[in-house]
């Protein structure tokens, strides 16, 4: 069984986000970048499946400029067998990403495609669902538990929904997007970081995959959320009711 994992380079989760002065986007120059946390979880799950003997190879995939190979090296250091980099502009939208992933699946023929449920930079939560639709594969989103049966060629996925836990049984090949509670990603050790430098990264262009970049979306403006007003201490319940009624106008 071959598993493909899509990973994305994003601003590190611990960095304070700053909007560009022209409000065209988020400032990324001289900012620490790292692998999207949900993608780390997806890669960790793929590695655990391989280590259990149910898969023979884990392939990490990233789509973007040349600097995205740094994130692929991190994936290789975590334990991926090899990597694929598709050279593309940095800011492309989920449908285009899904089309690129579909083209890679047609080339690589994986049995399972793992993705993080969303990226923390745009929180769109669309790519996994879109690529499953394009491939016409079953999908299990927001996975909090994954159990594979290699003989029956099925994956049982527990997914978190508003009402609790929903359990799905998916015929392979399938697409699975991972949620926070699925696992705790490992840290790359120094020996594995050194080994990752010699692991292969195969490169594709959009022309190689016959994918055209086209978007119906345009970012008009990016703004910071309004600053929260300081709280006040009230002396009585009557004063609270008065403010809720006359100032907040919620009752």
C-alpha positions as CSV (number, residue, x, y, z in Angstrom):
1,X,0.0,0.0,0.0
2,X,1.3,3.5,-0.9
3,X,0.1,6.5,1.0
4,X,0.4,10.1,-0.3
5,X,0.3,13.0,2.2
6,X,-0.2,16.6,1.1
7,X,1.6,19.1,3.3
8,X,1.6,23.0,3.3
9,X,4.1,25.6,4.4
10,X,2.4,28.3,6.6
11,X,3.4,31.0,9.0
12,X,4.4,29.3,12.3
13,X,1.5,29.0,14.7
14,X,3.4,30.8,17.4
15,X,4.1,33.9,15.3
16,X,2.0,37.0,15.8
17,X,0.3,37.7,12.4
18,X,0.8,41.1,10.8
19,X,-1.2,42.5,7.9
20,X,0.7,44.2,5.1
21,X,0.4,48.0,5.0
22,X,-1.4,47.8,1.6
23,X,-3.9,45.3,3.1
24,X,-3.2,42.9,0.3
25,X,-2.4,40.0,2.6
26,X,-0.4,38.8,5.6
27,X,3.3,39.7,6.0
28,X,5.5,36.7,5.4
29,X,8.9,38.3,4.9
30,X,11.4,37.5,7.6
31,X,8.7,35.5,9.4
32,X,9.2,32.0,10.7
33,X,7.5,29.4,8.5
34,X,6.7,25.8,9.4
35,X,4.5,22.8,8.3
36,X,0.8,23.3,8.8
37,X,0.0,21.6,12.2
38,X,-2.9,19.6,10.6
39,X,-0.6,18.4,7.9
40,X,1.9,17.2,10.6
41,X,-0.9,15.1,12.0
42,X,-1.7,13.7,8.6
43,X,1.9,12.8,8.0
44,X,2.2,11.3,11.5
45,X,-0.8,9.0,10.8
46,X,0.6,7.9,7.5
47,X,4.0,7.0,9.2
48,X,2.2,5.1,11.9
49,X,0.3,3.1,9.3
50,X,3.6,2.2,7.6
51,X,5.2,1.3,10.8
52,X,2.3,-1.1,11.6
53,X,3.2,-3.0,8.4
54,X,0.0,-1.9,6.5
55,X,1.8,0.4,4.1
56,X,5.1,0.1,2.3
57,X,5.7,3.7,1.3
58,X,4.8,7.3,2.4
59,X,5.2,10.1,-0.2
60,X,5.0,13.7,1.0
61,X,3.7,16.3,-1.5
62,X,3.9,20.1,-1.4
63,X,2.7,22.6,-4.0
64,X,4.3,26.1,-4.2
65,X,7.5,28.0,-4.9
66,X,11.0,26.5,-4.5
67,X,11.2,27.5,-0.8
68,X,8.4,25.0,-0.1
69,X,11.1,22.2,-0.4
70,X,12.2,23.2,3.1
71,X,8.9,22.0,4.5
72,X,9.3,18.8,2.4
73,X,12.7,18.2,4.0
74,X,10.9,18.5,7.4
75,X,8.5,15.8,6.2
76,X,11.4,13.6,5.1
77,X,13.1,14.1,8.5
78,X,9.9,13.0,10.2
79,X,10.1,9.7,8.2
80,X,8.5,10.1,4.8
81,X,10.3,7.9,2.2
82,X,10.4,10.4,-0.6
83,X,8.9,13.7,-1.6
84,X,7.3,15.4,-4.6
85,X,7.4,19.2,-5.2
86,X,5.1,20.9,-7.7
87,X,6.4,24.3,-8.6
88,X,3.5,26.8,-8.5
89,X,2.7,30.3,-7.3
90,X,2.4,30.7,-3.6
91,X,-1.1,31.9,-3.3
92,X,-3.4,29.5,-5.2
93,X,-6.8,28.4,-4.1
94,X,-8.2,25.0,-3.0
95,X,-9.8,24.0,-6.3
96,X,-6.5,24.4,-8.2
97,X,-4.6,22.6,-5.4
98,X,-7.2,19.8,-5.7
99,X,-6.7,19.5,-9.5
100,X,-2.9,19.3,-9.0
101,X,-3.3,16.6,-6.3
102,X,-5.7,14.7,-8.6
103,X,-3.0,14.8,-11.4
104,X,-0.4,13.5,-9.0
105,X,-2.6,10.7,-7.8
106,X,-3.1,9.7,-11.5
107,X,0.7,9.5,-11.7
108,X,1.6,7.9,-8.4
109,X,-1.5,5.7,-7.9
110,X,-1.6,5.8,-4.1
111,X,-4.1,3.7,-2.1
112,X,-4.7,6.4,0.4
113,X,-4.5,10.2,0.4
114,X,-4.1,12.0,3.7
115,X,-4.5,15.8,4.2
116,X,-4.9,18.1,7.1
117,X,-8.5,19.1,7.5
118,X,-7.5,22.7,6.9
119,X,-4.5,25.1,6.8
120,X,-4.1,27.6,9.7
121,X,-3.3,30.5,7.3
122,X,-6.7,30.6,5.4
123,X,-8.8,28.1,7.3
124,X,-10.7,27.2,4.1
125,X,-11.2,23.5,4.8
126,X,-12.0,22.7,1.2
127,X,-9.1,20.9,-0.5
128,X,-9.7,17.4,0.8
129,X,-13.4,17.4,-0.1
130,X,-12.6,18.8,-3.6
131,X,-9.9,16.3,-4.4
132,X,-12.2,13.5,-3.3
133,X,-14.9,14.8,-5.6
134,X,-12.5,15.1,-8.6
135,X,-11.2,11.6,-8.0
136,X,-14.6,10.2,-7.2
137,X,-13.1,8.5,-4.1
138,X,-14.9,8.1,-0.8
139,X,-13.8,10.6,1.9
140,X,-13.6,10.7,5.7
141,X,-13.1,14.3,7.0
142,X,-12.2,15.5,10.5
143,X,-10.8,12.1,11.3
144,X,-10.1,11.5,15.0
145,X,-9.4,7.7,14.6
146,X,-8.3,5.7,11.5
147,X,-8.3,1.8,11.4
148,X,-7.2,0.1,8.2
149,X,-8.1,-3.4,7.1
150,X,-5.6,-4.4,4.3
151,X,-7.3,-7.7,3.5
152,X,-10.8,-6.2,3.0
153,X,-9.3,-3.0,1.5
154,X,-11.4,-0.7,3.8
155,X,-10.7,2.1,6.2
156,X,-12.8,2.7,9.3
157,X,-12.8,6.4,10.2
158,X,-14.2,8.0,13.4
159,X,-15.0,11.7,12.6
160,X,-16.0,14.4,15.0
161,X,-19.3,16.1,14.2
162,X,-21.5,18.5,16.2
163,X,-23.5,15.6,17.7
164,X,-20.6,13.5,18.7
165,X,-18.6,10.8,16.8
166,X,-19.7,9.5,13.4
167,X,-18.1,6.2,12.2
168,X,-17.6,5.7,8.4
169,X,-16.4,2.6,6.5
170,X,-14.6,3.7,3.3
171,X,-13.6,1.4,0.4
172,X,-10.0,2.0,-0.6
173,X,-8.6,4.1,-2.3
174,X,-9.9,6.9,-0.2
175,X,-9.3,10.5,1.0
176,X,-8.9,11.2,4.7
177,X,-8.5,14.6,6.3
178,X,-7.2,14.7,9.9
179,X,-8.3,16.5,13.0
180,X,-6.4,17.6,16.1
181,X,-7.2,14.6,18.3
182,X,-6.0,11.9,15.8
183,X,-2.4,11.8,17.1
184,X,0.5,13.7,18.5
185,X,3.1,14.3,15.8
186,X,6.7,13.2,16.4
187,X,9.7,15.5,16.4
188,X,12.4,15.0,13.8
189,X,15.6,13.7,15.4
190,X,19.0,15.1,14.4
191,X,20.1,11.8,12.6
192,X,16.8,11.8,10.6
193,X,17.3,15.5,9.7
194,X,20.7,14.6,8.3
195,X,19.3,11.6,6.4
196,X,16.6,13.8,5.0
197,X,19.1,15.8,3.1
198,X,19.9,12.8,0.9
199,X,16.3,11.6,0.3
200,X,14.9,12.3,-3.2
201,X,12.5,15.1,-4.0
202,X,10.9,14.7,-7.4
203,X,9.9,17.9,-9.1
204,X,7.0,18.6,-11.4
205,X,5.7,21.7,-13.1
206,X,2.1,22.6,-13.8
207,X,2.8,21.9,-17.5
208,X,4.0,18.4,-16.7
209,X,0.7,17.7,-14.9
210,X,-1.3,19.5,-17.5
211,X,-3.0,21.7,-14.9
212,X,-3.9,25.3,-15.7
213,X,-4.1,27.9,-12.9
214,X,-7.4,29.6,-13.0
215,X,-9.3,31.2,-10.1
216,X,-12.8,32.8,-9.8
217,X,-11.8,34.3,-6.5
218,X,-10.1,37.7,-5.8
219,X,-8.9,38.9,-2.4
220,X,-10.2,42.4,-2.1
221,X,-8.7,43.4,1.3
222,X,-7.2,41.8,4.4
223,X,-7.8,43.6,7.7
224,X,-7.0,42.9,11.3
225,X,-9.9,42.0,13.6
226,X,-11.1,45.0,15.7
227,X,-9.4,45.4,18.9
228,X,-11.4,44.3,21.9
229,X,-12.5,47.0,24.3
230,X,-11.4,46.8,27.9
231,X,-13.9,45.3,30.3
232,X,-15.7,47.1,33.2
233,X,-16.6,45.9,36.7
234,X,-20.3,46.3,37.5
235,X,-21.6,46.9,41.0
236,X,-24.9,45.1,40.7
237,X,-27.1,42.9,38.7
238,X,-29.4,45.8,37.9
239,X,-26.5,47.7,36.4
240,X,-25.6,44.6,34.3
241,X,-29.2,44.3,33.0
242,X,-29.3,48.0,32.2
243,X,-26.1,47.8,30.1
244,X,-27.2,44.7,28.3
245,X,-30.5,46.3,27.5
246,X,-29.5,49.9,26.6
247,X,-25.9,49.7,25.5
248,X,-25.4,46.2,24.1
249,X,-29.1,45.9,23.1
250,X,-29.1,42.1,23.4
251,X,-32.2,41.9,25.7
